[in-house]
Amino acid sequence: MPRNAVRSAPTSVQRRRFGPLQREVGIIGQGTWYIEEGDPASAIAALRRGLDLGMNHIDTAELYGAGAAEELVGAAIAGRRDEVFLVSKVLPQNASRLGTKIACERSLTHLKTDWLDCYLLHWRGPHPLEDTFAAFDALREEGKILSHGVSNFDVPDLEEAWEIAGASNIICNQVLYHLQERAIEHAVLPWCEQHDLAVTAYSPFGHGDFPSKHTSGGRLLAAIAQAHDATPRQIALAFLTRAPSVFATPKASSVEHIEENAGASDIQLSQADIARIDAAFPRGQRRRGLPMI
């Protein structure tokens, strides 16, 4: 197979239980950050193709395009809402008791749905976690969200949130995680695994800095990809989702890219593959705090 071959998309991506929920979610999902900047028809077609392939986890946020991304998602899932594990996020400046409820209602309007499967605090901000979680609890009682979680939380934040919200009430932590940003592996990922939280990796290809074929890391990915009849990006996704608690939500604004992402879900990396990637993209020193987007 040629070096630039793309591993075919499976009939349906592999799924696993999402944290403590009794819900099976595709290990490769669909992110929507900046999706509104492309062609709307292409974005909608890509999201719908993802659903065809079992990529039922669609992640969005009120931040993305000031609601424009949510509106595109709403158009894409029209008539297919029951297929989707739908996640959105409240901005920290809106995360007061009243503000969270208003933000959620606004997101539901954009998405043209009556409920979210999971609602996240995008990152910590000025409002006490007690107020945000109280609003989440009220929204759950009203049936407007089915579960809630957090995003960009380091271990001290997670411990505080766990103490406030109660065991098993926080079901996931969504964090930046890609080959050149592996800080979560030091403490955040082990903590989440210990407490049965799902970990969602956003921007799993980085931000315009995916390893080039002209770098040693890029050449390694290409070599491993060739052995698996895959692409370097598919190998990266397979590596990032190797832990049973991790899910990835790469953005894809075309059907072609959606199918490439889906093809990563059935790649079985060997221990030798994993060791070579680990050595080429070391975790580095543990940093205080996590990068936030």
C-alpha positions as CSV (number, residue, x, y, z in Angstrom):
1,M,0.0,0.0,0.0
2,P,1.3,3.5,-0.8
3,R,2.9,5.5,2.0
4,N,0.1,8.1,1.9
5,A,-2.6,5.4,2.1
6,V,-5.5,6.0,4.5
7,R,-6.7,3.1,6.6
8,S,-10.3,2.5,5.6
9,A,-13.0,3.7,8.0
10,P,-14.6,0.7,9.9
11,T,-18.3,0.0,9.6
12,S,-18.5,1.5,13.1
13,V,-15.8,2.9,15.4
14,Q,-15.0,1.0,18.5
15,R,-16.9,2.2,21.6
16,R,-16.3,2.0,25.3
17,R,-18.1,3.0,28.5
18,F,-17.8,6.7,29.1
19,G,-16.6,7.1,32.7
20,P,-19.2,5.9,35.2
21,L,-22.1,6.3,32.8
22,Q,-23.7,3.2,31.4
23,R,-23.3,4.6,27.9
24,E,-21.1,3.4,25.1
25,V,-19.3,6.2,23.3
26,G,-17.0,6.1,20.2
27,I,-13.4,6.3,21.2
28,I,-12.9,8.7,18.3
29,G,-15.5,11.5,18.3
30,Q,-16.0,14.8,16.6
31,G,-14.7,18.1,17.7
32,T,-16.1,21.4,16.4
33,W,-13.7,24.1,17.5
34,Y,-13.4,26.5,14.5
35,I,-15.8,24.4,12.4
36,E,-17.9,27.5,11.6
37,E,-15.0,29.0,9.7
38,G,-15.3,26.5,6.8
39,D,-18.0,25.7,4.4
40,P,-21.2,25.1,6.4
41,A,-22.5,22.4,4.0
42,S,-19.2,20.5,4.2
43,A,-19.1,20.7,8.0
44,I,-22.7,19.4,8.3
45,A,-21.9,16.6,5.8
46,A,-18.8,15.6,7.7
47,L,-20.6,15.5,11.1
48,R,-23.4,13.4,9.6
49,R,-20.9,11.0,8.0
50,G,-19.3,10.7,11.4
51,L,-22.6,9.6,12.8
52,D,-22.9,7.0,10.0
53,L,-19.6,5.6,11.2
54,G,-20.6,5.5,14.8
55,M,-18.7,8.6,15.9
56,N,-21.6,9.5,18.2
57,H,-19.6,11.7,20.6
58,I,-20.0,15.3,19.3
59,D,-18.3,18.0,21.4
60,T,-19.0,21.7,21.1
61,A,-19.2,24.8,23.3
62,E,-20.9,28.2,23.5
63,L,-17.4,29.7,23.0
64,Y,-17.0,28.2,19.5
65,G,-18.0,30.9,17.1
66,A,-20.1,32.5,19.7
67,G,-22.7,29.8,19.2
68,A,-22.2,29.4,15.4
69,A,-20.6,25.9,15.9
70,E,-23.5,24.8,18.0
71,E,-25.9,25.9,15.3
72,L,-24.0,23.8,12.7
73,V,-24.1,20.8,15.0
74,G,-27.9,21.4,15.5
75,A,-28.3,21.3,11.7
76,A,-26.2,18.1,11.4
77,I,-28.0,16.1,14.1
78,A,-31.5,17.1,13.0
79,G,-33.6,13.9,12.8
80,R,-30.7,11.9,14.4
81,R,-30.6,13.3,18.0
82,D,-31.0,9.9,19.6
83,E,-27.8,8.7,18.0
84,V,-25.6,11.4,19.5
85,F,-23.7,11.7,22.8
86,L,-23.9,15.5,22.7
87,V,-21.5,17.6,24.8
88,S,-21.4,21.4,25.2
89,K,-19.6,23.7,27.6
90,V,-20.4,26.8,29.6
91,L,-17.9,29.7,29.7
92,P,-16.4,30.4,33.2
93,Q,-17.7,34.0,33.2
94,N,-21.2,32.7,32.7
95,A,-21.0,29.9,35.3
96,S,-22.9,31.4,38.1
97,R,-26.1,29.6,39.3
98,L,-28.3,31.7,37.1
99,G,-25.8,32.3,34.4
100,T,-25.2,28.6,33.9
101,K,-28.9,27.9,33.4
102,I,-29.2,30.8,30.9
103,A,-26.1,29.6,29.0
104,C,-27.5,26.1,28.9
105,E,-30.9,27.2,27.5
106,R,-29.0,29.3,24.9
107,S,-27.0,26.3,23.8
108,L,-30.0,24.1,23.6
109,T,-31.7,26.7,21.4
110,H,-28.6,26.8,19.1
111,L,-28.5,23.0,19.0
112,K,-32.2,22.6,18.5
113,T,-32.5,20.0,21.2
114,D,-34.2,19.6,24.5
115,W,-31.2,18.1,26.3
116,L,-27.4,17.6,26.5
117,D,-25.9,14.3,27.3
118,C,-23.1,16.1,29.2
119,Y,-22.5,19.7,30.1
120,L,-19.0,20.9,31.1
121,L,-17.5,23.9,32.8
122,H,-15.0,25.0,30.1
123,W,-12.4,26.1,32.6
124,R,-12.2,27.5,36.1
125,G,-13.2,31.1,36.4
126,P,-14.6,33.7,38.9
127,H,-17.6,31.9,40.1
128,P,-17.5,29.3,43.0
129,L,-17.6,25.7,41.9
130,E,-20.5,25.3,44.4
131,D,-22.6,27.6,42.4
132,T,-21.8,26.0,39.0
133,F,-22.5,22.5,40.3
134,A,-25.7,23.6,42.0
135,A,-26.8,24.9,38.6
136,F,-25.8,21.6,37.0
137,D,-27.8,19.7,39.5
138,A,-30.9,21.8,38.8
139,L,-30.5,21.3,35.1
140,R,-30.2,17.6,35.6
141,E,-33.4,17.6,37.7
142,E,-35.2,19.4,34.8
143,G,-33.9,16.9,32.3
144,K,-32.0,19.5,30.3
145,I,-28.7,17.8,30.9
146,L,-28.1,14.1,31.7
147,S,-24.7,14.4,33.3
148,H,-21.9,17.0,33.9
149,G,-18.2,17.3,34.0
150,V,-15.3,19.7,33.8
151,S,-12.6,20.8,31.3
152,N,-9.0,21.9,31.7
153,F,-8.9,20.8,35.4
154,D,-5.6,19.8,37.0
155,V,-5.5,17.5,40.0
156,P,-6.1,20.1,42.7
157,D,-9.1,21.4,40.8
158,L,-10.4,17.9,40.3
159,E,-10.0,17.1,44.0
160,E,-11.9,20.2,45.0
161,A,-14.6,19.5,42.4
162,W,-15.0,15.9,43.6
163,E,-15.4,17.1,47.2
164,I,-18.1,19.6,46.2
165,A,-20.0,17.6,43.7
166,G,-19.8,14.2,45.4
167,A,-18.5,10.9,44.2
168,S,-19.4,9.9,40.6
169,N,-21.3,13.1,39.9
170,I,-18.4,14.4,37.7
171,I,-18.1,12.0,34.8
172,C,-15.3,13.5,32.7
173,N,-12.4,15.9,32.4
174,Q,-11.8,17.3,28.9
175,V,-8.2,18.3,28.4
176,L,-5.6,19.3,25.8
177,Y,-3.7,16.1,24.9
178,H,-1.6,15.4,21.8
179,L,1.8,13.9,21.1
180,Q,3.7,17.0,22.0
181,E,1.5,17.9,25.0
182,R,1.4,14.8,27.3
183,A,1.4,16.6,30.6
184,I,-1.9,14.9,31.7
185,E,-0.1,11.5,31.8
186,H,1.9,12.6,34.9
187,A,-1.0,13.0,37.4
188,V,-4.3,14.0,35.7
189,L,-4.9,10.8,33.8
190,P,-4.0,8.5,36.7
191,W,-6.3,10.5,39.0
192,C,-9.2,10.3,36.5
193,E,-8.6,6.5,36.1
194,Q,-8.6,6.0,39.8
195,H,-11.9,7.9,40.1
196,D,-13.5,6.4,37.0
197,L,-13.7,9.6,35.1
198,A,-13.6,9.6,31.3
199,V,-10.8,11.8,29.8
200,T,-11.6,13.5,26.5
201,A,-8.6,14.7,24.5
202,Y,-9.3,17.8,22.5
203,S,-7.0,19.1,19.7
204,P,-5.4,15.6,19.5
205,F,-3.3,16.8,16.5
206,G,-2.1,20.0,18.2
207,H,-2.5,23.4,16.7
208,G,-0.8,23.4,13.3
209,D,2.2,21.7,14.8
210,F,1.6,18.1,14.0
211,P,5.0,16.4,13.6
212,S,6.3,17.1,10.1
213,K,7.6,14.2,7.9
214,H,10.9,16.1,7.9
215,T,11.3,15.6,11.7
216,S,12.6,12.4,13.4
217,G,9.2,12.1,15.2
218,G,7.3,12.5,11.9
219,R,9.5,9.9,10.2
220,L,8.8,7.5,13.0
221,L,5.1,8.0,12.8
222,A,5.2,7.4,9.0
223,A,7.1,4.2,9.5
224,I,4.7,2.8,12.0
225,A,1.8,4.0,9.8
226,Q,3.2,2.2,6.8
227,A,3.3,-1.1,8.9
228,H,-0.3,-0.7,9.8
229,D,-1.6,0.5,6.4
230,A,-2.5,3.8,8.1
231,T,-1.6,7.5,8.2
232,P,0.5,9.2,10.8
233,R,-2.5,11.0,12.2
234,Q,-4.3,7.7,12.6
235,I,-1.3,6.3,14.5
236,A,-1.4,9.4,16.7
237,L,-5.0,8.9,17.6
238,A,-4.5,5.2,18.3
239,F,-1.6,6.1,20.6
240,L,-3.6,8.8,22.5
241,T,-6.6,6.5,23.0
242,R,-4.6,3.5,24.1
243,A,-5.7,3.9,27.7
244,P,-9.3,2.6,28.3
245,S,-10.4,5.9,29.9
246,V,-9.4,8.2,27.0
247,F,-11.5,9.4,24.1
248,A,-10.4,11.8,21.4
249,T,-12.5,14.5,19.6
250,P,-10.5,15.7,16.6
251,K,-12.1,18.3,14.4
252,A,-12.8,17.4,10.8
253,S,-14.5,19.7,8.3
254,S,-14.7,17.2,5.4
255,V,-16.0,13.7,4.9
256,E,-12.5,12.6,3.9
257,H,-11.0,13.7,7.2
258,I,-13.9,12.2,9.2
259,E,-13.2,8.8,7.5
260,E,-9.5,9.1,8.2
261,N,-10.2,9.8,11.9
262,A,-12.6,6.9,12.1
263,G,-10.0,4.5,10.7
264,A,-7.9,5.0,13.8
265,S,-10.3,3.2,16.1
266,D,-9.4,-0.3,15.1
267,I,-5.6,0.1,15.0
268,Q,-3.9,-2.2,17.5
269,L,-0.4,-0.7,18.3
270,S,2.1,-3.2,19.6
271,Q,4.0,-2.6,22.8
272,A,7.1,-1.9,20.6
273,D,5.1,0.7,18.7
274,I,4.0,2.4,21.9
275,A,7.5,2.3,23.3
276,R,9.0,3.9,20.2
277,I,6.3,6.7,20.1
278,D,6.8,7.3,23.9
279,A,10.5,7.7,23.4
280,A,10.1,10.0,20.4
281,F,7.5,12.3,22.1
282,P,8.5,12.2,25.8
283,R,6.1,13.5,28.4
284,G,8.6,16.1,29.7
285,Q,8.4,17.6,33.1
286,R,5.2,17.9,35.0
287,R,3.9,21.5,34.8
288,R,1.8,23.3,37.3
289,G,-1.6,23.8,35.9
290,L,-2.9,22.7,32.5
291,P,-3.0,24.6,29.2
292,M,-6.5,26.0,28.6
293,I,-8.6,26.5,25.5
